[in-house]
Amino acid sequence: MQTIIKSISALIALILFTIACEQNPVQQTPPQIIIVLKDVSLSTPIAEDSLNNEFISSLITQLHSGDELYVLAVKEASFAKPLTLLHGKIPQDNDPLNTKSLTAKEHLQQAWQNRRQAAKLQAKQTDIVGALSYCSLLLKNNQTEKHIVILSDMRQVSSILDLRHKESLNAPKKIKFLQENGLMPQLPDVKITVLGAHTIGYNVDPDYYQRLENFWMQFFQDAQADLLAYRADRNWNLP
């Protein structure tokens, strides 16, 4: 008899919970598209790469119903030869228990765990500008909230732009060159977050680091993007 009473009580509780959820639906976050640009160049320290991988794993757990995630490689020829490391979308889910969303995130997490083994540090150059130009194509005419998270030291190295030395960090001159040659991406209404912009390197000192940050601040301003953060760590959560 006690077992029957407990079962009935549990059923009643479940029914009441379902009714409450229907009458007071949880306010859902508007869908977002998040593009993570992961630096896979040989210059990336192994420890930093591991932290980048863990950040992506953590980001997947933060995705909301309706969110879409891309993880793209930053390498040589990031625009001409784009490499998608991961792509997935969390379905809209009205279930109070978020069953569909949780299942989708589990599948995406497993896909990343498998894929990250293949995302080795082997690129000889670091084409961040090209990767951002490719992002502008993916985000074109997209009406959802748009985020780009860059996991890189931000030291662009390519045939069109080399930012490894402080002498080359003349922001107005470099940006003018990009604009005149049609190489400046347009990222209106895109929120940018730079993480893992570490200080490791034989030619890195406070002056160089600040000049590099200043360059990218000017770059994103001219690209019409909104730079939210430029950090050496990865203390950031998805809004």
Backbone bond lengths (Angstrom), bond angles and torsions (degrees), N, CA, C in turn:
res aa  C-N    CA-C-N  psi(-1)  N-CA   C-N-CA  omega(-1)  CA-C   N-CA-C  phi
1 M - - - 1.460 - - 1.526 111.45 -
2 Q 1.358 116.30 -44.72 1.467 119.86 179.67 1.528 111.17 -60.99
3 T 1.339 115.87 -36.64 1.471 119.86 179.23 1.523 110.71 -63.76
4 I 1.347 115.84 -41.71 1.469 120.50 179.44 1.523 110.46 -64.44
5 I 1.347 116.06 -42.57 1.469 120.61 -179.57 1.528 110.46 -62.74
6 K 1.347 116.33 -42.48 1.464 120.48 179.02 1.522 111.16 -63.30
7 S 1.338 116.00 -39.79 1.464 119.79 -179.95 1.522 111.07 -65.37
8 I 1.345 115.30 -43.42 1.469 119.63 179.24 1.523 110.39 -64.26
9 S 1.341 116.53 -40.87 1.468 120.83 179.88 1.520 110.93 -62.97
10 A 1.334 116.02 -41.38 1.465 120.38 179.40 1.523 110.83 -64.87
11 L 1.355 115.79 -39.62 1.465 120.48 179.51 1.523 110.72 -65.59
12 I 1.325 116.42 -42.66 1.468 120.40 178.69 1.525 110.47 -62.80
13 A 1.342 116.07 -42.49 1.468 120.50 179.66 1.522 110.92 -61.52
14 L 1.339 116.06 -40.49 1.469 120.45 179.66 1.524 110.85 -65.42
15 I 1.341 116.24 -41.63 1.467 120.68 179.37 1.528 110.57 -63.57
16 L 1.342 116.09 -44.67 1.462 120.15 179.43 1.520 111.35 -63.40
17 F 1.350 116.44 -38.85 1.464 121.13 178.56 1.526 110.80 -63.34
18 T 1.334 115.96 -42.85 1.467 120.50 179.99 1.520 111.27 -64.38
19 I 1.342 115.98 -42.68 1.468 120.14 178.90 1.524 110.54 -62.83
20 A 1.341 116.10 -42.13 1.466 120.47 -179.62 1.518 111.23 -62.77
21 C 1.330 115.98 -39.94 1.465 120.17 179.75 1.520 111.33 -66.40
22 E 1.358 115.88 -37.25 1.460 119.69 179.97 1.526 111.26 -69.60
23 Q 1.340 116.22 -35.40 1.453 120.22 -178.99 1.522 112.21 -80.12
24 N 1.332 116.06 -27.44 1.460 121.21 -179.32 1.519 109.56 -128.30
25 P 1.322 117.67 70.31 1.456 120.36 -177.27 1.522 111.91 -61.94
26 V 1.335 115.48 144.11 1.455 121.21 178.37 1.525 109.29 -68.97
27 Q 1.327 115.58 132.88 1.457 119.94 178.84 1.525 109.09 -68.16
28 Q 1.322 116.58 115.25 1.453 120.65 -176.94 1.517 111.03 -87.97
29 T 1.327 115.00 144.25 1.455 120.98 175.76 1.525 109.10 -72.09
30 P 1.332 118.69 135.24 1.475 120.15 177.75 1.523 110.29 -56.44
31 P 1.329 117.91 143.29 1.473 120.81 -179.51 1.523 111.57 -57.54
32 Q 1.325 115.32 145.31 1.453 122.17 179.41 1.522 109.34 -129.44
33 I 1.317 115.74 154.88 1.455 120.24 168.74 1.520 106.84 -111.99
34 I 1.315 115.79 125.61 1.461 122.04 -177.15 1.521 108.71 -118.79
35 I 1.317 116.29 123.60 1.460 120.99 175.90 1.522 108.23 -112.93
36 V 1.313 116.16 120.90 1.464 121.46 175.65 1.521 108.27 -100.49
37 L 1.323 116.33 124.89 1.461 121.61 175.17 1.523 107.88 -101.62
38 K 1.322 115.82 111.76 1.468 121.45 -175.79 1.527 110.45 -105.11
39 D 1.314 115.78 120.47 1.462 121.95 179.47 1.531 109.67 -70.50
40 V 1.328 116.53 119.81 1.470 120.47 178.18 1.529 110.52 -117.20
41 S 1.320 116.57 26.34 1.462 119.97 179.23 1.525 110.49 -77.05
42 L 1.319 115.43 156.07 1.459 121.74 -178.50 1.524 112.52 -62.66
43 S 1.320 117.16 -22.25 1.465 120.92 -178.49 1.527 112.90 -75.79
44 T 1.321 117.47 -9.71 1.467 120.93 -179.54 1.527 110.46 -74.90
45 P 1.338 118.77 121.21 1.466 120.34 176.91 1.527 111.15 -59.71
46 I 1.323 116.15 143.22 1.467 120.73 -177.47 1.525 111.49 -58.00
47 A 1.334 116.57 -40.87 1.467 119.73 -179.62 1.528 111.09 -62.97
48 E 1.334 116.53 -39.22 1.463 120.20 178.33 1.526 110.75 -66.98
49 D 1.319 116.37 -38.45 1.464 120.33 178.76 1.524 110.83 -63.50
50 S 1.321 116.75 -39.86 1.468 120.39 178.15 1.525 110.83 -62.83
51 L 1.335 116.08 -41.09 1.464 119.94 177.83 1.526 111.12 -65.23
52 N 1.320 116.69 -36.56 1.472 120.25 176.74 1.522 111.01 -63.55
53 N 1.327 116.02 -42.61 1.467 120.24 178.99 1.524 111.33 -62.70
54 E 1.332 116.23 -42.00 1.459 119.92 179.71 1.524 111.01 -67.18
55 F 1.320 116.34 -35.02 1.468 119.42 177.69 1.525 110.43 -61.62
56 I 1.323 116.55 -43.54 1.468 120.06 -179.77 1.527 110.31 -63.39
57 S 1.326 116.93 -40.65 1.468 120.38 176.95 1.526 110.65 -59.67
58 S 1.329 116.17 -43.17 1.462 120.68 178.95 1.523 111.30 -66.48
59 L 1.329 116.38 -38.68 1.467 120.71 -179.44 1.524 111.29 -62.08
60 I 1.320 116.78 -38.52 1.464 120.81 179.90 1.528 110.63 -59.07
61 T 1.328 117.24 -39.10 1.465 120.75 -179.73 1.527 111.87 -67.80
62 Q 1.338 117.02 -19.82 1.465 121.09 -177.43 1.529 113.42 -91.74
63 L 1.318 117.54 -6.17 1.463 120.18 -176.93 1.529 111.14 -63.36
64 H 1.324 114.78 143.63 1.458 121.10 179.53 1.525 110.26 -102.73
65 S 1.311 115.22 167.89 1.458 121.22 176.13 1.523 109.84 -57.69
66 G 1.341 115.95 127.81 1.457 121.15 179.84 1.516 114.83 92.52
67 D 1.330 118.39 -9.92 1.468 121.46 -179.53 1.525 111.32 -72.05
68 E 1.332 115.15 147.65 1.462 121.91 176.12 1.521 108.56 -121.51
69 L 1.334 116.55 135.32 1.466 121.75 -176.26 1.517 111.25 -124.03
70 Y 1.330 115.14 132.44 1.459 122.76 168.80 1.523 108.03 -118.70
71 V 1.326 116.48 141.94 1.460 121.41 166.48 1.523 106.18 -122.44
72 L 1.332 116.03 114.68 1.460 122.03 -178.04 1.521 109.93 -113.38
73 A 1.322 116.29 148.08 1.464 121.37 179.31 1.518 110.58 -85.06
74 V 1.330 115.65 138.22 1.463 121.67 168.97 1.519 106.50 -98.21
75 K 1.312 115.79 116.58 1.455 121.26 -174.99 1.520 108.25 -151.04
76 E 1.340 117.45 -163.23 1.458 118.52 172.48 1.529 108.75 -71.96
77 A 1.322 116.37 146.41 1.474 121.54 178.90 1.530 111.82 51.43
78 S 1.322 116.57 50.70 1.466 120.70 -178.27 1.522 112.85 -63.24
79 F 1.338 117.20 -27.81 1.466 120.62 178.70 1.521 111.41 -85.71
80 A 1.321 116.89 -47.84 1.472 120.85 -175.51 1.524 112.21 -72.43
81 K 1.336 116.39 -30.09 1.464 120.82 -179.54 1.525 109.65 -132.07
82 P 1.333 117.16 67.07 1.466 119.92 -177.41 1.526 111.65 -65.39
83 L 1.319 115.26 145.06 1.465 120.96 179.16 1.522 108.75 -125.90
84 T 1.333 115.99 113.30 1.460 121.58 177.20 1.519 109.06 -90.04
85 L 1.317 116.52 116.27 1.461 121.58 179.45 1.526 111.65 -84.64
86 L 1.324 116.39 -28.80 1.469 120.20 -177.95 1.524 109.05 -160.70
87 H 1.328 115.43 143.00 1.464 120.46 174.86 1.518 108.54 -151.72
88 G 1.307 115.83 133.41 1.457 119.60 177.78 1.517 110.88 -166.39
89 K 1.320 115.50 160.83 1.461 121.17 179.82 1.517 109.26 -132.55
90 I 1.328 115.43 135.27 1.461 121.26 177.70 1.530 107.93 -86.01
91 P 1.327 118.52 124.21 1.472 119.99 -176.03 1.524 112.23 -69.13
92 Q 1.326 115.14 155.44 1.459 119.66 172.18 1.525 108.00 -62.72
93 D 1.320 116.86 136.12 1.463 120.19 -171.92 1.525 109.43 -140.26
94 N 1.340 116.32 111.29 1.462 121.26 177.99 1.525 112.41 -95.33
95 D 1.317 115.89 -0.13 1.461 120.92 178.33 1.532 109.16 -67.75
96 P 1.350 118.58 127.14 1.470 120.65 178.94 1.525 112.78 -56.13
97 L 1.319 117.24 -27.64 1.463 121.36 -179.35 1.526 112.36 -90.73
98 N 1.341 117.06 -1.35 1.477 121.91 178.22 1.528 112.73 55.31
99 T 1.305 116.65 40.22 1.461 120.90 -175.94 1.523 112.51 -59.92
100 K 1.336 116.82 -47.30 1.465 120.09 -178.44 1.525 111.27 -64.49
101 S 1.331 116.20 -43.40 1.464 120.41 -178.41 1.522 111.24 -63.64
102 L 1.317 116.10 -44.71 1.463 120.11 -178.83 1.520 111.17 -63.95
103 T 1.328 116.36 -41.36 1.466 120.23 179.13 1.524 110.70 -64.25
104 A 1.334 116.26 -43.33 1.470 120.40 -179.98 1.524 110.95 -62.93
105 K 1.326 117.04 -40.01 1.470 120.16 179.59 1.524 111.53 -68.59
106 E 1.325 116.17 -35.46 1.467 119.56 176.05 1.526 110.76 -63.11
107 H 1.323 116.56 -43.63 1.470 120.68 178.97 1.530 110.94 -65.23
108 L 1.329 116.24 -40.68 1.461 120.44 179.54 1.527 110.60 -66.67
109 Q 1.312 115.85 -39.20 1.468 120.37 177.87 1.520 111.36 -63.17
110 Q 1.327 116.00 -42.50 1.463 119.95 178.86 1.522 110.64 -65.55
111 A 1.325 116.10 -40.12 1.467 119.83 178.55 1.521 110.59 -62.29
112 W 1.342 116.64 -38.77 1.467 119.65 178.98 1.527 111.17 -68.63
113 Q 1.324 117.10 -41.25 1.466 119.60 179.04 1.525 110.70 -60.15
114 N 1.326 116.60 -36.28 1.468 120.09 177.83 1.523 111.19 -74.54
115 R 1.325 115.78 -40.33 1.465 120.45 -173.95 1.527 112.55 -75.21
116 R 1.321 117.55 -32.75 1.464 120.17 -175.37 1.520 111.95 -64.10
117 Q 1.330 116.45 -23.61 1.456 119.52 177.26 1.525 110.99 -67.35
118 A 1.341 115.66 -28.08 1.464 119.93 -178.79 1.528 112.02 -89.92
119 A 1.334 116.49 -12.71 1.470 120.81 -177.66 1.522 110.01 -86.06
120 K 1.312 115.89 62.32 1.463 120.76 -176.24 1.520 111.37 -78.95
121 L 1.327 115.07 156.84 1.459 121.50 178.10 1.519 108.63 -78.86
122 Q 1.321 116.53 98.34 1.458 119.40 -176.31 1.532 113.61 -140.41
123 A 1.328 117.55 -2.11 1.466 120.12 -179.74 1.525 110.43 -74.93
124 K 1.322 115.97 138.20 1.463 121.18 -178.13 1.525 112.28 -87.18
125 Q 1.327 117.02 -15.42 1.459 120.92 178.70 1.529 110.18 -132.96
126 T 1.337 115.51 171.03 1.462 121.58 -177.23 1.523 108.87 -130.33
127 D 1.317 116.48 92.37 1.466 121.35 -175.36 1.526 110.43 -98.54
128 I 1.324 115.89 80.56 1.464 121.07 179.65 1.526 110.90 -71.31
129 V 1.327 116.46 -40.95 1.465 120.81 -179.62 1.528 110.64 -60.52
130 G 1.331 116.59 -43.38 1.461 120.30 178.16 1.518 111.99 -63.46
131 A 1.340 116.56 -39.37 1.466 120.57 178.43 1.526 110.73 -63.97
132 L 1.324 116.70 -40.61 1.465 120.31 178.80 1.529 111.41 -67.86
133 S 1.325 116.69 -34.78 1.466 120.13 176.38 1.524 110.55 -65.05
134 Y 1.325 116.76 -37.43 1.466 120.46 176.81 1.529 110.10 -67.65
135 C 1.333 116.24 -38.51 1.465 120.02 176.78 1.526 111.14 -59.57
136 S 1.333 116.20 -38.38 1.471 119.43 -179.24 1.524 111.22 -61.16
137 L 1.335 117.03 -30.98 1.466 120.43 176.40 1.527 110.73 -72.05
138 L 1.327 116.70 -43.20 1.465 120.45 -179.87 1.531 111.62 -63.46
139 L 1.325 115.99 -33.84 1.462 120.37 -174.50 1.521 113.63 -92.93
140 K 1.320 117.09 -6.06 1.462 121.04 -176.24 1.530 110.89 -59.97
141 N 1.315 116.19 129.82 1.475 123.90 178.93 1.525 113.20 65.24
142 N 1.325 117.61 12.61 1.463 120.90 176.86 1.530 108.58 -84.66
143 Q 1.323 116.76 123.71 1.461 121.28 -173.23 1.524 113.35 -92.27
144 T 1.332 117.94 -4.99 1.460 119.96 179.61 1.523 110.12 -79.75
145 E 1.321 116.25 170.69 1.465 120.09 176.10 1.523 108.67 -68.32
146 K 1.327 115.81 137.37 1.466 120.14 -170.45 1.528 110.69 -121.28
147 H 1.345 115.10 129.92 1.465 121.38 177.73 1.525 109.47 -127.51
148 I 1.328 115.86 139.42 1.461 121.03 168.09 1.523 107.13 -121.99
149 V 1.323 116.13 124.12 1.462 122.04 176.77 1.523 107.44 -110.42
150 I 1.322 116.63 120.95 1.462 121.21 -178.01 1.521 109.25 -105.38
151 L 1.325 116.18 120.27 1.466 122.63 177.31 1.521 107.62 -104.56
152 S 1.328 116.23 92.09 1.465 120.25 -173.10 1.523 110.05 -165.28
153 D 1.339 115.82 160.12 1.468 119.47 171.98 1.524 111.32 -79.92
154 M 1.330 116.82 -4.90 1.471 124.74 174.28 1.523 113.37 70.17
155 R 1.324 117.18 17.65 1.466 120.29 178.91 1.526 109.02 -91.91
156 Q 1.308 114.71 83.09 1.465 122.44 -179.35 1.522 110.55 -56.18
157 V 1.336 115.49 129.73 1.469 121.27 175.41 1.521 107.47 -137.71
158 S 1.325 115.85 107.20 1.461 120.74 176.79 1.519 108.22 -155.48
159 S 1.325 115.86 175.97 1.462 119.76 -178.88 1.527 112.22 -67.64
160 I 1.334 117.25 -23.64 1.466 119.50 -178.38 1.529 112.93 -94.08
161 L 1.334 117.05 -23.60 1.462 119.43 -175.79 1.523 110.11 -155.43
162 D 1.334 116.24 123.54 1.462 122.27 -179.55 1.527 108.12 -124.48
163 L 1.331 116.40 116.16 1.466 121.43 -176.30 1.523 112.55 -114.03
164 R 1.309 117.14 27.61 1.463 119.94 -176.57 1.528 113.55 -77.01
165 H 1.326 117.73 -21.04 1.462 120.13 -174.48 1.525 110.10 -122.16
166 K 1.316 116.15 141.64 1.460 120.11 -175.75 1.526 112.56 -61.60
167 E 1.343 116.47 -28.19 1.464 119.52 179.62 1.533 111.64 -63.97
168 S 1.325 115.75 -23.75 1.472 120.09 -177.70 1.522 112.51 -89.94
169 L 1.339 116.82 -1.83 1.463 119.96 -173.25 1.529 112.34 -92.70
170 N 1.306 115.28 54.66 1.462 121.71 172.06 1.525 106.65 -91.84
171 A 1.328 116.08 92.00 1.464 120.88 -171.22 1.528 113.58 -56.16
172 P 1.331 119.91 -51.40 1.475 118.91 -178.91 1.525 112.89 -58.20
173 K 1.327 116.52 -42.16 1.464 120.37 -178.41 1.522 111.13 -66.22
174 K 1.337 116.86 -45.28 1.467 120.87 -177.72 1.527 111.08 -66.67
175 I 1.311 116.26 -42.22 1.461 119.77 -178.51 1.528 110.68 -68.64
176 K 1.316 117.07 -37.53 1.463 120.44 175.64 1.524 110.46 -60.73
177 F 1.335 116.24 -40.68 1.467 120.55 177.43 1.525 110.65 -60.65
178 L 1.330 117.22 -45.25 1.464 120.99 179.76 1.525 110.90 -62.63
179 Q 1.313 116.67 -43.06 1.462 120.59 -179.11 1.527 111.62 -65.11
180 E 1.321 116.64 -44.51 1.464 120.47 -177.27 1.521 112.55 -66.85
181 N 1.333 116.76 -23.81 1.456 120.82 -178.95 1.527 112.97 -103.65
182 G 1.332 116.49 12.76 1.463 120.67 176.85 1.515 113.95 66.60
183 L 1.333 116.73 30.37 1.462 120.95 -175.61 1.527 113.02 -108.78
184 M 1.321 117.10 2.92 1.462 120.88 179.82 1.530 109.67 -89.15
185 P 1.334 118.38 114.15 1.471 119.87 179.44 1.522 111.00 -68.82
186 Q 1.311 116.11 151.62 1.458 121.86 175.53 1.526 108.37 -108.18
187 L 1.328 115.87 119.41 1.462 121.36 -174.26 1.531 110.68 -129.41
188 P 1.333 117.62 57.81 1.464 119.79 -178.81 1.525 111.85 -64.02
189 D 1.336 115.09 136.21 1.477 122.34 177.01 1.523 113.09 66.73
190 V 1.317 117.80 14.94 1.468 120.87 178.40 1.526 108.94 -96.04
191 K 1.323 115.78 130.22 1.464 120.92 177.30 1.531 108.71 -89.69
192 I 1.327 116.35 130.01 1.461 122.26 -177.26 1.522 109.92 -113.61
193 T 1.324 116.31 133.07 1.460 121.81 173.86 1.521 108.45 -129.52
194 V 1.324 116.42 122.82 1.466 122.04 178.11 1.521 108.39 -104.32
195 L 1.326 115.95 122.55 1.463 121.67 -179.36 1.527 109.72 -127.81
196 G 1.325 115.45 152.31 1.462 119.23 178.60 1.515 113.11 73.29
197 A 1.342 117.02 24.30 1.469 120.26 176.75 1.528 107.64 -79.74
198 H 1.316 114.96 72.97 1.471 122.04 -169.74 1.529 112.03 -73.74
199 T 1.329 115.17 171.12 1.469 121.62 -177.76 1.520 112.76 -105.89
200 I 1.324 117.25 9.09 1.463 120.93 -177.43 1.529 109.84 -71.73
201 G 1.333 116.54 131.71 1.462 120.13 178.47 1.513 111.68 148.91
202 Y 1.318 116.84 144.08 1.461 120.98 -174.53 1.524 112.39 -67.70
203 N 1.316 118.30 -26.89 1.469 121.01 -176.30 1.525 112.81 -104.23
204 V 1.341 116.89 15.17 1.459 120.63 -176.67 1.528 109.99 -98.45
205 D 1.314 115.93 121.95 1.461 121.45 172.18 1.527 107.16 -134.22
206 P 1.333 118.76 171.29 1.468 119.78 -177.03 1.528 114.03 -55.38
207 D 1.341 116.82 -36.22 1.464 119.78 -179.35 1.531 110.89 -66.43
208 Y 1.332 116.27 -46.50 1.470 120.07 178.45 1.525 110.56 -61.30
209 Y 1.336 116.18 -45.90 1.464 120.68 -177.24 1.530 110.72 -59.07
210 Q 1.343 116.29 -43.75 1.463 119.61 -179.17 1.518 111.52 -67.95
211 R 1.340 116.64 -38.97 1.469 119.38 177.93 1.528 110.94 -63.39
212 L 1.332 115.41 -39.72 1.463 119.26 179.43 1.525 110.63 -64.83
213 E 1.323 116.58 -44.84 1.467 120.02 177.56 1.526 110.68 -61.29
214 N 1.323 116.95 -42.22 1.466 120.63 179.46 1.530 111.31 -61.45
215 F 1.345 115.84 -39.09 1.461 118.99 178.06 1.518 110.56 -58.95
216 W 1.337 116.04 -49.11 1.466 119.27 -176.10 1.522 111.82 -69.61
217 M 1.326 117.67 -31.74 1.467 119.59 175.27 1.529 110.07 -61.42
218 Q 1.334 116.50 -44.52 1.463 120.71 178.13 1.528 111.08 -67.33
219 F 1.327 115.56 -39.54 1.467 121.07 179.90 1.524 110.62 -58.87
220 F 1.329 116.98 -50.81 1.467 120.17 -176.79 1.526 111.45 -69.02
221 Q 1.314 116.87 -31.57 1.462 119.33 175.74 1.524 110.43 -63.20
222 D 1.333 116.36 -44.43 1.463 120.22 179.79 1.532 111.94 -71.32
223 A 1.335 117.02 -23.41 1.464 121.45 176.94 1.528 111.79 -83.66
224 Q 1.351 116.49 -0.08 1.469 123.80 178.96 1.522 112.56 68.06
225 A 1.323 116.01 22.95 1.460 120.66 178.45 1.527 109.98 -95.12
226 D 1.319 115.61 166.24 1.465 122.31 -179.47 1.530 108.38 -111.54
227 L 1.336 116.62 103.81 1.464 121.08 -179.52 1.523 109.05 -79.99
228 L 1.335 116.35 110.37 1.461 121.46 -177.53 1.519 112.57 -84.33
229 A 1.332 116.44 -36.69 1.463 119.71 -175.94 1.520 110.19 -157.49
230 Y 1.336 114.77 149.54 1.466 122.26 175.11 1.519 104.57 -139.25
231 R 1.332 116.23 100.62 1.460 120.52 -167.97 1.524 111.78 -130.43
232 A 1.335 114.35 152.30 1.462 120.13 174.42 1.524 110.52 -81.89
233 D 1.342 116.68 -25.76 1.462 120.49 179.50 1.525 110.15 -96.52
234 R 1.323 116.04 -166.61 1.463 120.95 -179.05 1.525 110.97 -130.06
235 N 1.326 116.13 32.93 1.461 121.19 -179.67 1.528 109.69 -80.87
236 W 1.300 115.06 82.62 1.465 121.29 -176.91 1.515 108.82 -152.89
237 N 1.326 115.02 138.78 1.461 120.89 177.37 1.516 110.03 -122.41
238 L 1.303 115.99 149.96 1.458 121.84 179.19 1.526 109.68 -65.43
239 P 1.329 118.13 129.10 1.479 120.48 179.11 1.522 111.22 -60.03
